[in-house]
Amino acid sequence: MNQVTRPGQGPGTEDVIPVDDAKTLDGLFWRRCQRSPDQIAYQSYERDRGWQALTWAEMGQRVARWHLALTAEALEQGERVAVLLRNGPDWVVFDQAAHATGLVTVPLYTDDRPENAAYILAHAKVRILLVQDAGRWLRLAPAIGEETSLQRVVILEPGPAALDAVASDPRVVLAMDWVPATAPALPWRDGDPEALATIVYTSGTTGHPKGVMLSHRNILSNVHASLQVIDCFQEDLFLSFLPLSHTLERTGGYYLPMMAGASVAFARSVSQLAEDLQTIRPTVIIAVPRVFERVHHRVISQIQQRPLPVRWLFRLAVASGWRAFEHRQGRAGWHPMLLVWPLLRRKVANQVLEKLGGRLRIAVSGGAPLPAGVARIFIGLGLPLLQGYGLTETSPVISCNPLDDNIPQSVGVSLQGLELRIGEDDELLVKGPSVMLGYWKDPTATARVLGADGWLHTGDQARIVGRHLYITGRIKDILVLSNGEKVAPADMEMAIAMDPLIEQVVVLGEGHSYLTALVVLHEEQWRTLAQEQGLHPEQPDSLENPQLKKLILKRITTALHGFPGYAKVRRVTLTREPWSIDNGLLTPTMKIKRNRVLEHFRREVEEMYQMDA
């Protein structure tokens, strides 16, 4: 273990387990239990007992018991087992027990549609399914049907409905009955690092998801390389709230703290996240941009309601904090605003950061582009916010900004061991130890993106300036207008969604002479605006009001002021119903299914283009 001094934050203890010592993901867990048996591994909230902690030794005992239960099922090495649980120690226990048994884990999203989960279970020929409760199993069972590879369904939470499920289906058991009360200590497996560890189904925006095959070495190499960019210490406390079925959270918020010996607290729910942040007071969080956008919208909405002097002080705090950030990064010289920053940090910025727990030394944003305006506000308030980039197919991290070389407009520097190059159409190609083995049972799809030479085609357009990577667009998402002009809708949508009034947006225009937009209004903001405009917020006709649409288009134009003149939205369709996983318009990773949205609003889109000549 090494003592490291963190600038302005005191010493931290480094205790990173080398990849060669771990060999496999279960080997990583085994090594950590041996090294740090009495240290806190996980914290979680139990309904009747409040926040509870588990040491690495206690986790080792739990994994040993689940390992014994899985062994009793007599599965062949390499067979698939699936986990459909909320984030918590039990997710980790099942995953580690499966790896220790030589099995392959298939994560499922708890809020995914039953037919999607059923497809994954069938496609991967899953033998054992661990599910949170009887309610989730009863919703899933009809979609699965009788013809299935499932040998065992384990329900974690007991209750009357769970007992009924056990009585009515011989495959179903309660975890409390299936897992033995005691077990010998977990043995060292000495597994193959190149063996398949997990199949992660990408939540594609069109068609069925593809199963990304990742080996133990893929993930471990990615974790270790990430730790070369971002230091992590035993004193760190992560707050886990992205689903563990999301590769970013699984690698960055589960395996990475395990390799470093840090602790993880599992948030109760997204709705209770604000309270958990202040209770747990984490030092590290990993989130998608939508989380930061929502906090940003809330902060800005509250500031806009304050007196003019307060609003002025807030803007001054952000400006001086940003100047201080640029000065620390070596990109700006001394300026008189640096003199007022310490005072404004204490009086203004810290009031906002306290809502995030007040101890964050790293906040990582990944999974989608982070709006520049959001980054500027948080960094200006003193939050060490780092943008990264990756794909499920790369385990997932490709690049991330370091604390001492943070260019927020970029997605950072590439991880050690990865090679990057720019191919045709400015497409980013990646090669290295964390690149997937391929897509499960889909050699054709694999061949489309992964060459025999090992280069993975990301589908993202990029440029490299110095050592920093910039993502400039998505090859498939480029809109070509009838006049030949090309538009990247994702960039426009990100800019438009910065408006607190706009919850979700899709920009359209392929083959047409102008752009249009489908817009979901933020419910609370809409009610306020409706009253100001003399409209009834509950009346559907209110959304068709010409003056309202003119106002929305004006706000969209303002949001797009930095885009070329041809990138102007001329017509808009407004709706109040959010696009969600339940209505099939969002993927489980919260990405908009553009084709589904277009199909859902086909009539409205046709009406917006009736005037197209």
Backbone hydrogen bonds, N-H to C=O, Kabsch-Sander energy under -0.5 kcal/mol:
donor,donor_aa,acceptor,acceptor_aa,energy
2,N,14,E,-2.2
4,V,2,N,-0.5
4,V,12,G,-3.5
6,R,4,V,-0.6
6,R,10,G,-2.5
9,Q,6,R,-2.8
10,G,6,R,-1.1
12,G,4,V,-3.5
14,E,2,N,-3.7
14,E,12,G,-0.6
17,I,259,M,-2.0
22,A,18,P,-1.8
23,K,19,V,-3.2
24,T,22,A,-2.6
28,L,24,T,-2.1
29,F,25,L,-1.8
30,W,26,D,-2.5
31,R,27,G,-2.6
32,R,28,L,-2.2
33,C,29,F,-2.4
34,Q,30,W,-1.7
35,R,31,R,-2.4
36,S,32,R,-2.9
39,Q,36,S,-1.3
41,A,54,L,-3.0
42,Y,54,L,-1.7
43,Q,264,V,-2.0
44,S,52,Q,-2.3
46,E,44,S,-0.5
46,E,50,G,-2.6
49,R,46,E,-1.0
50,G,46,E,-2.6
52,Q,44,S,-3.2
54,L,42,Y,-2.6
56,W,36,S,-0.6
56,W,39,Q,-1.6
57,A,37,P,-2.3
59,M,55,T,-2.2
60,G,56,W,-2.4
61,Q,57,A,-1.8
62,R,58,E,-2.0
63,V,59,M,-2.7
64,A,60,G,-2.0
65,R,61,Q,-1.7
66,W,62,R,-2.2
67,H,63,V,-2.7
68,L,64,A,-1.7
69,A,65,R,-1.8
70,L,66,W,-2.5
71,T,67,H,-2.4
72,A,68,L,-1.7
73,E,69,A,-0.5
73,E,70,L,-1.2
74,A,71,T,-1.8
75,L,70,L,-0.5
78,G,102,G,-2.9
79,E,76,E,-1.9
80,R,125,K,-0.5
81,V,104,V,-2.7
82,A,128,I,-3.1
83,V,106,V,-1.7
84,L,130,L,-3.2
91,W,88,G,-1.0
92,V,88,G,-1.2
93,V,89,P,-2.8
94,F,90,D,-2.5
95,D,91,W,-2.2
96,Q,92,V,-2.8
97,A,93,V,-2.5
98,A,94,F,-2.4
99,H,95,D,-2.2
100,A,96,Q,-2.5
101,T,97,A,-0.8
101,T,98,A,-0.7
102,G,99,H,-1.7
103,L,98,A,-2.8
104,V,79,E,-2.8
105,T,197,A,-2.0
106,V,81,V,-2.6
108,L,83,V,-2.3
112,D,109,Y,-1.4
116,N,113,R,-0.8
117,A,113,R,-2.0
118,A,114,P,-2.7
119,Y,115,E,-1.8
120,I,116,N,-2.0
121,L,117,A,-2.5
122,A,118,A,-2.1
123,H,119,Y,-3.1
124,A,120,I,-2.5
125,K,122,A,-0.7
126,V,121,L,-2.3
127,R,80,R,-3.1
128,I,80,R,-0.9
129,L,152,R,-2.2
130,L,82,A,-2.4
131,V,129,L,-0.6
131,V,154,V,-2.9
132,Q,84,L,-1.8
137,W,133,D,-1.6
138,L,134,A,-2.9
139,R,135,G,-1.6
140,L,136,R,-1.7
141,A,137,W,-3.0
143,A,140,L,-0.8
144,I,140,L,-1.4
145,G,141,A,-2.4
148,T,146,E,-1.2
151,Q,127,R,-3.4
152,R,127,R,-2.0
153,V,171,R,-2.4
154,V,129,L,-3.2
155,I,153,V,-0.6
155,I,173,V,-2.7
156,L,131,V,-2.6
156,L,154,V,-0.6
157,E,132,Q,-2.2
163,L,159,G,-2.2
164,D,160,P,-2.1
165,A,161,A,-2.1
166,V,162,A,-2.1
167,A,163,L,-2.2
168,S,164,D,-1.6
169,D,165,A,-1.1
172,V,169,D,-1.6
173,V,153,V,-2.6
175,A,155,I,-2.7
177,D,174,L,-1.1
178,W,174,L,-2.1
179,V,175,A,-2.7
195,A,192,D,-1.6
197,A,214,L,-2.6
198,T,214,L,-1.9
199,I,105,T,-1.9
200,V,198,T,-0.5
200,V,212,V,-2.6
201,Y,199,I,-0.6
202,T,200,V,-0.6
202,T,210,K,-2.6
204,G,202,T,-2.0
212,V,200,V,-2.9
212,V,210,K,-0.8
213,M,211,G,-0.5
213,M,438,G,-2.7
214,L,198,T,-2.4
214,L,212,V,-0.6
216,H,195,A,-1.6
217,R,193,P,-2.7
219,I,215,S,-1.7
220,L,216,H,-2.6
221,S,217,R,-2.6
222,N,218,N,-1.4
223,V,219,I,-2.5
224,H,220,L,-2.6
225,A,221,S,-2.3
226,S,222,N,-2.0
227,L,223,V,-1.8
228,Q,224,H,-0.6
228,Q,225,A,-0.8
229,V,225,A,-0.6
229,V,226,S,-1.0
230,I,226,S,-2.5
231,D,229,V,-0.5
234,Q,13,T,-2.5
236,D,233,F,-1.7
238,F,263,S,-2.7
239,L,284,V,-1.5
240,S,238,F,-0.6
240,S,265,A,-3.1
241,F,239,L,-0.6
246,H,243,P,-1.9
250,R,246,H,-2.3
251,T,247,T,-2.7
252,G,248,L,-2.5
253,G,249,E,-2.2
254,Y,250,R,-0.6
255,Y,250,R,-2.3
256,L,251,T,-2.1
258,M,254,Y,-1.3
259,M,255,Y,-2.4
260,A,256,L,-2.0
261,G,257,P,-1.5
262,A,257,P,-2.0
263,S,236,D,-2.1
264,V,41,A,-1.9
265,A,238,F,-3.1
266,F,43,Q,-2.6
267,A,240,S,-2.4
267,A,265,A,-0.6
273,L,270,V,-1.4
276,D,272,Q,-2.5
277,L,273,L,-2.7
278,Q,274,A,-1.2
279,T,275,E,-1.7
280,I,276,D,-3.2
281,R,276,D,-0.5
281,R,277,L,-1.7
283,T,237,L,-2.5
284,V,237,L,-1.7
285,I,362,I,-1.5
286,I,239,L,-0.6
287,A,364,V,-2.9
291,V,288,V,-1.6
292,F,288,V,-1.0
293,E,289,P,-2.9
294,R,290,R,-2.1
295,V,291,V,-1.9
296,H,292,F,-2.6
297,H,293,E,-2.9
298,R,294,R,-2.2
299,V,295,V,-2.7
300,I,296,H,-2.8
301,S,297,H,-2.6
302,Q,298,R,-2.1
303,I,299,V,-2.4
304,Q,300,I,-2.4
305,Q,301,S,-0.7
305,Q,302,Q,-0.6
306,R,303,I,-1.6
310,V,307,P,-0.6
311,R,307,P,-2.1
312,W,308,L,-2.5
313,L,309,P,-2.3
314,F,310,V,-2.3
315,R,311,R,-2.2
316,L,312,W,-2.2
317,A,313,L,-2.6
318,V,314,F,-2.4
319,A,315,R,-2.4
320,S,316,L,-2.9
321,G,317,A,-2.6
322,W,318,V,-2.4
323,R,319,A,-2.1
324,A,320,S,-2.3
325,F,321,G,-2.1
326,E,322,W,-2.7
327,H,323,R,-2.1
328,R,324,A,-2.4
329,Q,325,F,-2.0
330,G,327,H,-1.1
331,R,326,E,-2.5
332,A,326,E,-0.9
338,L,335,H,-2.2
339,L,336,P,-1.7
340,V,336,P,-0.6
340,V,337,M,-0.7
341,W,337,M,-1.1
344,L,340,V,-2.5
345,R,341,W,-2.8
346,R,342,P,-1.8
347,K,343,L,-2.6
348,V,344,L,-2.5
349,A,344,L,-2.0
350,N,345,R,-3.0
351,Q,348,V,-0.7
352,V,348,V,-0.9
352,V,349,A,-1.0
353,L,349,A,-2.3
354,E,350,N,-2.0
355,K,352,V,-1.3
356,L,353,L,-1.4
357,G,354,E,-1.7
358,G,353,L,-1.7
361,R,283,T,-2.4
362,I,283,T,-1.6
363,A,384,P,-2.3
364,V,285,I,-2.6
365,S,386,L,-2.8
366,G,287,A,-1.9
375,A,371,P,-2.2
376,R,372,A,-2.5
377,I,373,G,-1.8
378,F,374,V,-2.2
379,I,375,A,-2.8
380,G,376,R,-2.4
381,L,377,I,-1.2
382,G,379,I,-1.5
383,L,378,F,-2.6
385,L,383,L,-2.0
386,L,363,A,-3.2
386,L,384,P,-0.5
388,G,365,S,-2.7
389,Y,399,S,-2.4
391,L,396,P,-1.9
394,T,391,L,-2.0
395,S,392,T,-1.7
398,I,389,Y,-3.0
399,S,389,Y,-2.1
400,C,413,V,-1.9
401,N,387,Q,-1.5
405,D,402,P,-0.9
407,I,405,D,-0.8
410,S,407,I,-2.2
411,V,469,L,-3.0
413,V,400,C,-2.2
414,S,467,R,-0.5
415,L,398,I,-2.1
418,L,415,L,-1.8
419,E,431,K,-3.3
421,R,429,L,-1.8
423,G,421,R,-0.6
423,G,427,E,-3.7
426,D,423,G,-1.2
427,E,424,E,-1.8
428,L,460,D,-3.1
429,L,421,R,-2.9
430,V,456,L,-2.0
431,K,419,E,-2.1
435,V,432,G,-1.5
436,M,393,E,-2.9
437,L,213,M,-2.7
438,G,213,M,-0.7
440,W,211,G,-3.2
442,D,439,Y,-1.7
446,T,442,D,-2.1
447,A,443,P,-2.6
448,R,444,T,-1.3
449,V,445,A,-1.0
449,V,446,T,-0.9
450,L,446,T,-2.9
451,G,449,V,-0.6
451,G,455,W,-2.3
454,G,451,G,-2.0
456,L,430,V,-3.6
457,H,449,V,-3.4
458,T,428,L,-2.1
458,T,456,L,-0.7
461,Q,473,G,-3.0
462,A,426,D,-2.7
463,R,470,Y,-2.3
465,V,463,R,-0.5
465,V,468,H,-2.4
466,G,464,I,-0.5
468,H,465,V,-2.2
469,L,412,G,-2.8
470,Y,463,R,-2.7
472,T,461,Q,-2.5
472,T,470,Y,-0.6
473,G,461,Q,-1.3
475,I,459,G,-2.1
477,D,474,R,-0.9
478,I,474,R,-0.5
478,I,475,I,-0.9
479,L,487,V,-3.2
481,L,479,L,-0.6
481,L,485,E,-2.9
482,S,512,H,-3.1
484,G,481,L,-2.3
487,V,479,L,-2.8
491,D,488,A,-0.6
492,M,488,A,-1.3
493,E,489,P,-3.1
494,M,490,A,-2.1
495,A,491,D,-1.8
496,I,492,M,-2.7
497,A,493,E,-2.5
498,M,495,A,-1.0
499,D,496,I,-1.9
502,I,499,D,-1.9
503,E,501,L,-0.7
503,E,520,V,-2.5
504,Q,520,V,-1.5
506,V,518,L,-2.1
508,L,516,T,-2.8
511,G,480,V,-2.9
512,H,509,G,-2.5
515,L,568,K,-1.1
516,T,508,L,-1.7
517,A,571,R,-1.5
518,L,506,V,-2.6
519,V,517,A,-0.5
519,V,573,T,-2.9
520,V,504,Q,-2.8
521,L,519,V,-0.6
521,L,575,T,-2.5
522,H,501,L,-3.1
526,W,522,H,-3.0
527,R,523,E,-2.1
528,T,524,E,-1.6
529,L,525,Q,-2.5
530,A,526,W,-3.1
531,Q,527,R,-1.8
532,E,528,T,-1.9
533,Q,529,L,-2.0
534,G,531,Q,-1.0
535,L,530,A,-3.3
539,Q,536,H,-1.1
542,S,539,Q,-1.6
543,L,540,P,-1.3
544,E,541,D,-1.5
545,N,542,S,-1.3
549,K,545,N,-2.3
550,K,546,P,-2.3
551,L,547,Q,-2.0
552,I,548,L,-2.6
553,L,549,K,-2.7
554,K,550,K,-1.8
555,R,551,L,-2.0
556,I,552,I,-2.5
557,T,553,L,-2.6
558,T,554,K,-2.1
559,A,555,R,-2.1
560,L,556,I,-1.6
561,H,558,T,-1.4
563,F,560,L,-2.0
567,A,564,P,-1.6
568,K,566,Y,-1.7
570,R,515,L,-2.8
570,R,568,K,-0.5
571,R,515,L,-0.9
573,T,517,A,-2.4
575,T,519,V,-2.0
580,S,578,P,-0.5
584,G,581,I,-1.3
585,L,580,S,-1.8
586,L,580,S,-1.5
587,T,591,K,-2.7
590,M,587,T,-2.1
593,K,585,L,-2.4
594,R,592,I,-1.4
597,V,593,K,-2.6
598,L,594,R,-2.7
599,E,595,N,-2.2
600,H,596,R,-2.6
601,F,597,V,-2.1
602,R,599,E,-1.3
605,V,601,F,-2.7
606,E,602,R,-2.4
607,E,603,R,-2.1
608,M,604,E,-1.9
609,Y,605,V,-1.1
609,Y,606,E,-0.5
610,Q,607,E,-1.2
612,D,609,Y,-1.3
